[in-house]
Amino acid sequence: MLLAETSDSTGSYIGKLERGEINVQIKNLEKIAAALNTNVFAYFDPNPYEEL
């Protein structure tokens, strides 16, 4: 619920995303990334741990 509240969404919407029932829109992905203190591009990086 905290992610939903922080990303100005609903728990139902976040749950559907997690289960792969719906596709995320870019504007919502940006809100989710901001709520998680990350960057949208991190979700598309094929090797996120390469620099480690």
N, CA, C and O atoms as a GROMACS GRO file, in nm:
protein
  208
    1MET      N    1   0.081  -0.120   0.000
    1MET     CA    2   0.000   0.000   0.000
    1MET      C    3   0.085   0.126   0.000
    1MET      O    4   0.046   0.228  -0.058
    2LEU      N    5   0.202   0.120   0.065
    2LEU     CA    6   0.287   0.238   0.071
    2LEU      C    7   0.333   0.279  -0.068
    2LEU      O    8   0.334   0.398  -0.101
    3LEU      N    9   0.372   0.182  -0.150
    3LEU     CA   10   0.414   0.213  -0.288
    3LEU      C   11   0.299   0.276  -0.364
    3LEU      O   12   0.319   0.374  -0.437
    4ALA      N   13   0.180   0.223  -0.348
    4ALA     CA   14   0.063   0.278  -0.417
    4ALA      C   15   0.038   0.422  -0.375
    4ALA      O   16   0.015   0.509  -0.459
    5GLU      N   17   0.044   0.448  -0.246
    5GLU     CA   18   0.021   0.583  -0.196
    5GLU      C   19   0.130   0.679  -0.241
    5GLU      O   20   0.101   0.791  -0.283
    6THR      N   21   0.253   0.635  -0.233
    6THR     CA   22   0.366   0.720  -0.268
    6THR      C   23   0.370   0.749  -0.418
    6THR      O   24   0.416   0.856  -0.458
    7SER      N   25   0.324   0.656  -0.499
    7SER     CA   26   0.327   0.675  -0.645
    7SER      C   27   0.195   0.729  -0.698
    7SER      O   28   0.172   0.729  -0.819
    8ASP      N   29   0.108   0.774  -0.608
    8ASP     CA   30  -0.022   0.831  -0.647
    8ASP      C   31  -0.102   0.732  -0.732
    8ASP      O   32  -0.154   0.766  -0.838
    9SER      N   33  -0.110   0.609  -0.682
    9SER     CA   34  -0.178   0.501  -0.751
    9SER      C   35  -0.269   0.430  -0.652
    9SER      O   36  -0.295   0.480  -0.543
   10THR      N   37  -0.318   0.313  -0.692
   10THR     CA   38  -0.400   0.233  -0.602
   10THR      C   39  -0.332   0.098  -0.578
   10THR      O   40  -0.252   0.052  -0.659
   11GLY      N   41  -0.366   0.036  -0.468
   11GLY     CA   42  -0.313  -0.097  -0.439
   11GLY      C   43  -0.353  -0.198  -0.545
   11GLY      O   44  -0.275  -0.287  -0.579
   12SER      N   45  -0.473  -0.183  -0.596
   12SER     CA   46  -0.522  -0.272  -0.701
   12SER      C   47  -0.437  -0.260  -0.828
   12SER      O   48  -0.403  -0.362  -0.889
   13TYR      N   49  -0.403  -0.137  -0.865
   13TYR     CA   50  -0.322  -0.114  -0.984
   13TYR      C   51  -0.182  -0.175  -0.968
   13TYR      O   52  -0.134  -0.244  -1.058
   14ILE      N   53  -0.119  -0.151  -0.853
   14ILE     CA   54   0.014  -0.206  -0.827
   14ILE      C   55   0.008  -0.358  -0.827
   14ILE      O   56   0.099  -0.423  -0.880
   15GLY      N   57  -0.095  -0.416  -0.768
   15GLY     CA   58  -0.110  -0.561  -0.766
   15GLY      C   59  -0.122  -0.620  -0.906
   15GLY      O   60  -0.063  -0.723  -0.935
   16LYS      N   61  -0.198  -0.554  -0.991
   16LYS     CA   62  -0.213  -0.601  -1.129
   16LYS      C   63  -0.081  -0.594  -1.203
   16LYS      O   64  -0.049  -0.682  -1.283
   17LEU      N   65  -0.004  -0.488  -1.178
   17LEU     CA   66   0.129  -0.477  -1.240
   17LEU      C   67   0.219  -0.591  -1.194
   17LEU      O   68   0.288  -0.654  -1.275
   18GLU      N   69   0.219  -0.617  -1.064
   18GLU     CA   70   0.304  -0.723  -1.009
   18GLU      C   71   0.269  -0.859  -1.065
   18GLU      O   72   0.357  -0.942  -1.086
   19ARG      N   73   0.142  -0.883  -1.090
   19ARG     CA   74   0.097  -1.013  -1.144
   19ARG      C   75   0.106  -1.019  -1.295
   19ARG      O   76   0.078  -1.124  -1.354
   20GLY      N   77   0.143  -0.909  -1.360
   20GLY     CA   78   0.156  -0.905  -1.505
   20GLY      C   79   0.022  -0.904  -1.577
   20GLY      O   80   0.014  -0.943  -1.693
   21GLU      N   81  -0.082  -0.860  -1.509
   21GLU     CA   82  -0.216  -0.857  -1.569
   21GLU      C   83  -0.237  -0.736  -1.659
   21GLU      O   84  -0.323  -0.738  -1.748
   22ILE      N   85  -0.159  -0.630  -1.637
   22ILE     CA   86  -0.169  -0.509  -1.717
   22ILE      C   87  -0.029  -0.459  -1.748
   22ILE      O   88   0.068  -0.499  -1.684
   23ASN      N   89  -0.021  -0.372  -1.847
   23ASN     CA   90   0.106  -0.308  -1.882
   23ASN      C   91   0.110  -0.171  -1.818
   23ASN      O   92   0.008  -0.105  -1.802
   24VAL      N   93   0.229  -0.129  -1.781
   24VAL     CA   94   0.246   0.000  -1.716
   24VAL      C   95   0.263   0.108  -1.823
   24VAL      O   96   0.328   0.086  -1.925
   25GLN      N   97   0.205   0.224  -1.798
   25GLN     CA   98   0.226   0.339  -1.884
   25GLN      C   99   0.350   0.413  -1.836
   25GLN      O  100   0.383   0.408  -1.717
   26ILE      N  101   0.419   0.480  -1.926
   26ILE     CA  102   0.544   0.548  -1.893
   26ILE      C  103   0.522   0.648  -1.779
   26ILE      O  104   0.605   0.657  -1.688
   27LYS      N  105   0.414   0.724  -1.784
   27LYS     CA  106   0.392   0.824  -1.679
   27LYS      C  107   0.378   0.757  -1.542
   27LYS      O  108   0.421   0.813  -1.441
   28ASN      N  109   0.317   0.639  -1.537
   28ASN     CA  110   0.303   0.567  -1.410
   28ASN      C  111   0.435   0.503  -1.369
   28ASN      O  112   0.465   0.496  -1.250
   29LEU      N  113   0.512   0.457  -1.465
   29LEU     CA  114   0.644   0.402  -1.435
   29LEU      C  115   0.734   0.509  -1.375
   29LEU      O  116   0.813   0.481  -1.284
   30GLU      N  117   0.723   0.630  -1.425
   30GLU     CA  118   0.801   0.741  -1.370
   30GLU      C  119   0.762   0.768  -1.224
   30GLU      O  120   0.848   0.793  -1.140
   31LYS      N  121   0.634   0.762  -1.194
   31LYS     CA  122   0.587   0.783  -1.057
   31LYS      C  123   0.635   0.671  -0.965
   31LYS      O  124   0.676   0.697  -0.851
   32ILE      N  125   0.630   0.548  -1.013
   32ILE     CA  126   0.675   0.434  -0.934
   32ILE      C  127   0.825   0.443  -0.909
   32ILE      O  128   0.872   0.420  -0.798
   33ALA      N  129   0.901   0.478  -1.013
   33ALA     CA  130   1.046   0.492  -0.998
   33ALA      C  131   1.079   0.601  -0.897
   33ALA      O  132   1.169   0.583  -0.814
   34ALA      N  133   1.009   0.712  -0.902
   34ALA     CA  134   1.032   0.820  -0.807
   34ALA      C  135   0.999   0.774  -0.665
   34ALA      O  136   1.071   0.808  -0.571
   35ALA      N  137   0.893   0.699  -0.649
   35ALA     CA  138   0.854   0.648  -0.517
   35ALA      C  139   0.958   0.552  -0.462
   35ALA      O  140   0.974   0.541  -0.340
   36LEU      N  141   1.029   0.482  -0.550
   36LEU     CA  142   1.132   0.387  -0.509
   36LEU      C  143   1.272   0.450  -0.509
   36LEU      O  144   1.372   0.381  -0.490
   37ASN      N  145   1.278   0.583  -0.530
   37ASN     CA  146   1.405   0.656  -0.533
   37ASN      C  147   1.502   0.597  -0.633
   37ASN      O  148   1.620   0.579  -0.603
   38THR      N  149   1.453   0.567  -0.751
   38THR     CA  150   1.537   0.513  -0.857
   38THR      C  151   1.506   0.584  -0.987
   38THR      O  152   1.425   0.677  -0.989
   39ASN      N  153   1.568   0.542  -1.093
   39ASN     CA  154   1.553   0.602  -1.223
   39ASN      C  155   1.479   0.505  -1.314
   39ASN      O  156   1.498   0.384  -1.304
   40VAL      N  157   1.394   0.556  -1.402
   40VAL     CA  158   1.319   0.470  -1.494
   40VAL      C  159   1.414   0.384  -1.577
   40VAL      O  160   1.383   0.268  -1.606
   41PHE      N  161   1.527   0.438  -1.614
   41PHE     CA  162   1.621   0.365  -1.698
   41PHE      C  163   1.678   0.241  -1.629
   41PHE      O  164   1.724   0.149  -1.696
   42ALA      N  165   1.675   0.238  -1.498
   42ALA     CA  166   1.724   0.121  -1.425
   42ALA      C  167   1.641  -0.003  -1.457
   42ALA      O  168   1.691  -0.115  -1.448
   43TYR      N  169   1.516   0.016  -1.492
   43TYR     CA  170   1.430  -0.098  -1.524
   43TYR      C  171   1.461  -0.158  -1.661
   43TYR      O  172   1.416  -0.269  -1.692
   44PHE      N  173   1.536  -0.087  -1.742
   44PHE     CA  174   1.566  -0.133  -1.877
   44PHE      C  175   1.712  -0.171  -1.896
   44PHE      O  176   1.753  -0.206  -2.007
   45ASP      N  177   1.791  -0.164  -1.791
   45ASP     CA  178   1.933  -0.197  -1.798
   45ASP      C  179   1.950  -0.348  -1.799
   45ASP      O  180   1.913  -0.414  -1.702
   46PRO      N  181   2.005  -0.405  -1.907
   46PRO     CA  182   2.018  -0.551  -1.914
   46PRO      C  183   2.122  -0.607  -1.817
   46PRO      O  184   2.115  -0.725  -1.782
   47ASN      N  185   2.218  -0.526  -1.772
   47ASN     CA  186   2.323  -0.569  -1.679
   47ASN      C  187   2.332  -0.471  -1.563
   47ASN      O  188   2.430  -0.395  -1.556
   48PRO      N  189   2.235  -0.469  -1.474
   48PRO     CA  190   2.235  -0.366  -1.370
   48PRO      C  191   2.351  -0.378  -1.271
   48PRO      O  192   2.382  -0.281  -1.202
   49TYR      N  193   2.415  -0.494  -1.261
   49TYR     CA  194   2.523  -0.513  -1.164
   49TYR      C  195   2.660  -0.520  -1.230
   49TYR      O  196   2.758  -0.558  -1.166
   50GLU      N  197   2.667  -0.484  -1.357
   50GLU     CA  198   2.792  -0.495  -1.432
   50GLU      C  199   2.904  -0.414  -1.368
   50GLU      O  200   3.019  -0.458  -1.369
   51GLU      N  201   2.874  -0.296  -1.315
   51GLU     CA  202   2.976  -0.209  -1.258
   51GLU      C  203   3.026  -0.262  -1.125
   51GLU      O  204   3.134  -0.222  -1.081
   52LEU      N  205   2.952  -0.349  -1.060
   52LEU     CA  206   2.996  -0.402  -0.930
   52LEU      C  207   3.105  -0.500  -0.955
   52LEU      O  208   3.158  -0.558  -0.860
   0.00000   0.00000   0.00000
